[in-house]
Amino acid sequence: MTKASTAPTPVVLGIDDLRPLPRATRIARTSREGVQLLEEHRDRFIDELWLDHDLGGDDTVMPVVTLLEEAAFDGRPFRIGAVFVHSANPVGAETVVRSLTRWNYRVQRATA
């Protein structure tokens, strides 16, 4: 007889305007939705956070990055296992990686 797993479902958040991100438990399509999504998870552990730099039109993920930076600056960084940046914009992606690495988030470039 096998026991049913009692492990909690991993929290995988995505902020991307186009990709379906099949592993994500929640997806935000704009920076505003992304900020709101992170604020909803402020006191929870986030297993993975997937970020796309360009979110359509003039919208980018930078307001989300700013929220993460400010939280770290205030001594209350978000608890995130890993941040994956999967943008097709190499300059924008590098900016996100550099900014979050500076604040000791575990971040890396990835493909979605």
CYANA upper distance limits for C-alpha pairs under 8 A (distance plus 0.5 A):
 10 PRO  CA     46 ILE  CA      8.08
 10 PRO  CA     47 ASP  CA      6.41
 11 VAL  CA     24 ALA  CA      8.11
 11 VAL  CA     25 THR  CA      6.69
 11 VAL  CA     45 PHE  CA      7.90
 11 VAL  CA     46 ILE  CA      5.66
 11 VAL  CA     47 ASP  CA      5.73
 11 VAL  CA     48 GLU  CA      7.16
 12 VAL  CA     23 ARG  CA      7.30
 12 VAL  CA     24 ALA  CA      5.17
 12 VAL  CA     25 THR  CA      5.74
 12 VAL  CA     26 ARG  CA      7.35
 12 VAL  CA     46 ILE  CA      6.95
 12 VAL  CA     47 ASP  CA      6.26
 12 VAL  CA     48 GLU  CA      5.21
 12 VAL  CA     49 LEU  CA      6.43
 12 VAL  CA     50 TRP  CA      8.22
 13 LEU  CA     24 ALA  CA      5.82
 13 LEU  CA     25 THR  CA      6.52
 13 LEU  CA     26 ARG  CA      5.66
 13 LEU  CA     27 ILE  CA      6.40
 13 LEU  CA     46 ILE  CA      7.93
 13 LEU  CA     48 GLU  CA      6.77
 13 LEU  CA     49 LEU  CA      5.37
 13 LEU  CA     50 TRP  CA      6.69
 14 GLY  CA     21 LEU  CA      7.45
 14 GLY  CA     24 ALA  CA      6.42
 14 GLY  CA     26 ARG  CA      6.85
 14 GLY  CA     27 ILE  CA      5.09
 14 GLY  CA     28 ALA  CA      6.72
 14 GLY  CA     49 LEU  CA      6.27
 14 GLY  CA     50 TRP  CA      5.03
 14 GLY  CA     51 LEU  CA      6.58
 15 ILE  CA     27 ILE  CA      6.17
 15 ILE  CA     28 ALA  CA      5.22
 15 ILE  CA     29 ARG  CA      6.33
 15 ILE  CA     30 THR  CA      7.56
 15 ILE  CA     31 SER  CA      7.99
 15 ILE  CA     34 GLY  CA      6.30
 15 ILE  CA     49 LEU  CA      8.39
 15 ILE  CA     50 TRP  CA      6.65
 15 ILE  CA     51 LEU  CA      5.57
 15 ILE  CA     52 ASP  CA      6.69
 15 ILE  CA     61 VAL  CA      8.07
 16 ASP  CA     27 ILE  CA      7.62
 16 ASP  CA     28 ALA  CA      6.88
 16 ASP  CA     29 ARG  CA      5.68
 16 ASP  CA     30 THR  CA      7.64
 16 ASP  CA     50 TRP  CA      8.36
 16 ASP  CA     51 LEU  CA      6.83
 16 ASP  CA     52 ASP  CA      5.62
 16 ASP  CA     53 HIS  CA      8.43
 16 ASP  CA     54 ASP  CA      8.40
 16 ASP  CA     55 LEU  CA      6.63
 17 ASP  CA     28 ALA  CA      7.93
 17 ASP  CA     29 ARG  CA      4.79
 17 ASP  CA     30 THR  CA      6.83
 17 ASP  CA     52 ASP  CA      8.29
 17 ASP  CA     54 ASP  CA      8.35
 17 ASP  CA     55 LEU  CA      5.44
 17 ASP  CA     56 GLY  CA      6.99
 18 LEU  CA     29 ARG  CA      7.90
 18 LEU  CA     55 LEU  CA      8.43
 19 ARG  CA    112 ALA  CA      8.25
 21 LEU  CA     27 ILE  CA      8.32
 21 LEU  CA    112 ALA  CA      7.24
 28 ALA  CA     33 GLU  CA      5.68
 28 ALA  CA     34 GLY  CA      5.60
 28 ALA  CA     37 LEU  CA      7.44
 29 ARG  CA     33 GLU  CA      6.97
 29 ARG  CA     34 GLY  CA      7.65
 29 ARG  CA     55 LEU  CA      7.50
 30 THR  CA     34 GLY  CA      6.56
 30 THR  CA     55 LEU  CA      6.49
 30 THR  CA     56 GLY  CA      8.49
 30 THR  CA     59 ASP  CA      7.51
 30 THR  CA     60 THR  CA      8.27
 30 THR  CA     61 VAL  CA      8.24
 31 SER  CA     35 VAL  CA      6.65
 31 SER  CA     55 LEU  CA      7.74
 31 SER  CA     59 ASP  CA      7.15
 31 SER  CA     60 THR  CA      6.81
 31 SER  CA     61 VAL  CA      5.85
 31 SER  CA     62 MET  CA      7.99
 31 SER  CA     63 PRO  CA      6.68
 31 SER  CA     64 VAL  CA      6.80
 32 ARG  CA     36 GLN  CA      6.83
 32 ARG  CA     63 PRO  CA      8.19
 33 GLU  CA     37 LEU  CA      6.48
 34 GLY  CA     38 LEU  CA      6.72
 34 GLY  CA     61 VAL  CA      8.33
 34 GLY  CA     64 VAL  CA      6.76
 35 VAL  CA     39 GLU  CA      6.64
 35 VAL  CA     63 PRO  CA      7.56
 35 VAL  CA     64 VAL  CA      5.81
 35 VAL  CA     67 LEU  CA      7.63
 36 GLN  CA     40 GLU  CA      6.69
 37 LEU  CA     41 HIS  CA      7.06
 38 LEU  CA     42 ARG  CA      6.50
 41 HIS  CA     45 PHE  CA      8.07
 41 HIS  CA     46 ILE  CA      7.94
 42 ARG  CA     78 PHE  CA      6.96
 43 ASP  CA     78 PHE  CA      8.22
 43 ASP  CA     79 ARG  CA      8.48
 44 ARG  CA     79 ARG  CA      7.62
 45 PHE  CA     78 PHE  CA      8.25
 45 PHE  CA     79 ARG  CA      5.62
 45 PHE  CA     80 ILE  CA      6.48
 45 PHE  CA     81 GLY  CA      8.16
 46 ILE  CA     79 ARG  CA      6.65
 46 ILE  CA     80 ILE  CA      5.16
 46 ILE  CA     81 GLY  CA      6.81
 47 ASP  CA     80 ILE  CA      6.16
 47 ASP  CA     81 GLY  CA      5.18
 47 ASP  CA     82 ALA  CA      6.99
 48 GLU  CA     80 ILE  CA      6.86
 48 GLU  CA     81 GLY  CA      6.26
 48 GLU  CA     82 ALA  CA      5.48
 48 GLU  CA     83 VAL  CA      6.30
 48 GLU  CA     84 PHE  CA      7.90
 49 LEU  CA     80 ILE  CA      7.65
 49 LEU  CA     82 ALA  CA      6.89
 49 LEU  CA     83 VAL  CA      5.20
 49 LEU  CA     84 PHE  CA      6.66
 50 TRP  CA     83 VAL  CA      6.39
 50 TRP  CA     84 PHE  CA      5.26
 50 TRP  CA     85 VAL  CA      6.45
 50 TRP  CA     86 HIS  CA      7.60
 51 LEU  CA     61 VAL  CA      7.61
 51 LEU  CA     83 VAL  CA      7.89
 51 LEU  CA     84 PHE  CA      6.63
 51 LEU  CA     85 VAL  CA      5.32
 51 LEU  CA     86 HIS  CA      6.68
 51 LEU  CA     87 SER  CA      7.81
 52 ASP  CA     60 THR  CA      8.47
 52 ASP  CA     61 VAL  CA      7.14
 52 ASP  CA     85 VAL  CA      6.46
 52 ASP  CA     86 HIS  CA      5.91
 52 ASP  CA     87 SER  CA      5.10
 52 ASP  CA     88 ALA  CA      8.46
 52 ASP  CA     93 ALA  CA      8.13
 53 HIS  CA     60 THR  CA      5.87
 53 HIS  CA     61 VAL  CA      5.51
 53 HIS  CA     62 MET  CA      7.84
 53 HIS  CA     85 VAL  CA      8.07
 53 HIS  CA     86 HIS  CA      8.26
 53 HIS  CA     87 SER  CA      5.87
 53 HIS  CA     89 ASN  CA      7.44
 53 HIS  CA     92 GLY  CA      6.30
 53 HIS  CA     93 ALA  CA      6.46
 53 HIS  CA     96 VAL  CA      8.01
 54 ASP  CA     58 ASP  CA      8.45
 54 ASP  CA     59 ASP  CA      6.96
 54 ASP  CA     60 THR  CA      5.13
 54 ASP  CA     61 VAL  CA      7.07
 54 ASP  CA     87 SER  CA      7.51
 54 ASP  CA     89 ASN  CA      7.76
 54 ASP  CA     92 GLY  CA      8.22
 55 LEU  CA     59 ASP  CA      5.65
 55 LEU  CA     60 THR  CA      5.52
 55 LEU  CA     61 VAL  CA      7.24
 56 GLY  CA     60 THR  CA      7.85
 61 VAL  CA     65 VAL  CA      6.97
 62 MET  CA     66 THR  CA      6.52
 62 MET  CA     96 VAL  CA      8.04
 63 PRO  CA     67 LEU  CA      6.77
 64 VAL  CA     68 LEU  CA      6.87
 65 VAL  CA     69 GLU  CA      6.62
 65 VAL  CA     96 VAL  CA      7.38
 65 VAL  CA     99 SER  CA      8.04
 65 VAL  CA    100 LEU  CA      7.65
 66 THR  CA     70 GLU  CA      6.51
 67 LEU  CA     71 ALA  CA      6.67
 68 LEU  CA     72 ALA  CA      6.85
 68 LEU  CA     77 PRO  CA      7.19
 68 LEU  CA     78 PHE  CA      7.17
 68 LEU  CA    100 LEU  CA      8.07
 69 GLU  CA     73 PHE  CA      6.57
 69 GLU  CA     77 PRO  CA      8.16
 69 GLU  CA     99 SER  CA      8.09
 69 GLU  CA    100 LEU  CA      7.35
 69 GLU  CA    103 TRP  CA      6.97
 70 GLU  CA     74 ASP  CA      6.58
 70 GLU  CA     77 PRO  CA      8.49
 71 ALA  CA     75 GLY  CA      6.96
 71 ALA  CA     76 ARG  CA      5.63
 71 ALA  CA     77 PRO  CA      5.20
 71 ALA  CA     78 PHE  CA      7.20
 72 ALA  CA     76 ARG  CA      5.81
 72 ALA  CA     77 PRO  CA      4.45
 72 ALA  CA     78 PHE  CA      7.77
 72 ALA  CA    103 TRP  CA      6.71
 73 PHE  CA     77 PRO  CA      8.03
 73 PHE  CA    103 TRP  CA      8.20
 80 ILE  CA    105 TYR  CA      7.83
 80 ILE  CA    106 ARG  CA      8.22
 81 GLY  CA    106 ARG  CA      7.41
 82 ALA  CA    105 TYR  CA      7.88
 82 ALA  CA    106 ARG  CA      5.59
 82 ALA  CA    107 VAL  CA      6.35
 82 ALA  CA    108 GLN  CA      8.46
 83 VAL  CA    105 TYR  CA      7.77
 83 VAL  CA    106 ARG  CA      6.48
 83 VAL  CA    107 VAL  CA      4.97
 83 VAL  CA    108 GLN  CA      6.98
 84 PHE  CA    107 VAL  CA      6.27
 84 PHE  CA    108 GLN  CA      5.77
 84 PHE  CA    109 ARG  CA      6.24
 84 PHE  CA    110 ALA  CA      6.21
 85 VAL  CA     93 ALA  CA      6.73
 85 VAL  CA     96 VAL  CA      7.92
 85 VAL  CA     97 VAL  CA      7.57
 85 VAL  CA    107 VAL  CA      7.85
 85 VAL  CA    108 GLN  CA      6.67
 85 VAL  CA    109 ARG  CA      5.31
 85 VAL  CA    110 ALA  CA      6.22
 85 VAL  CA    111 THR  CA      8.32
 86 HIS  CA     93 ALA  CA      7.78
 86 HIS  CA    109 ARG  CA      6.48
 86 HIS  CA    110 ALA  CA      5.44
 86 HIS  CA    111 THR  CA      5.57
 86 HIS  CA    112 ALA  CA      6.35
 87 SER  CA     92 GLY  CA      7.99
 87 SER  CA     93 ALA  CA      6.16
 87 SER  CA    111 THR  CA      8.43
 88 ALA  CA     93 ALA  CA      8.16
 89 ASN  CA     93 ALA  CA      6.44
 90 PRO  CA     94 GLU  CA      6.54
 91 VAL  CA     95 THR  CA      6.77
 92 GLY  CA     96 VAL  CA      6.92
 93 ALA  CA     97 VAL  CA      6.71
 93 ALA  CA    109 ARG  CA      7.96
 94 GLU  CA     98 ARG  CA      6.45
 95 THR  CA     99 SER  CA      6.50
 96 VAL  CA    100 LEU  CA      6.62
 97 VAL  CA    101 THR  CA      6.39
 97 VAL  CA    107 VAL  CA      6.58
 97 VAL  CA    108 GLN  CA      6.92
 97 VAL  CA    109 ARG  CA      7.81
 98 ARG  CA    102 ARG  CA      6.61
 99 SER  CA    103 TRP  CA      7.45
100 LEU  CA    104 ASN  CA      7.05
100 LEU  CA    105 TYR  CA      5.99
100 LEU  CA    106 ARG  CA      8.27
100 LEU  CA    107 VAL  CA      7.29
101 THR  CA    105 TYR  CA      5.85
101 THR  CA    106 ARG  CA      7.09
101 THR  CA    107 VAL  CA      6.75
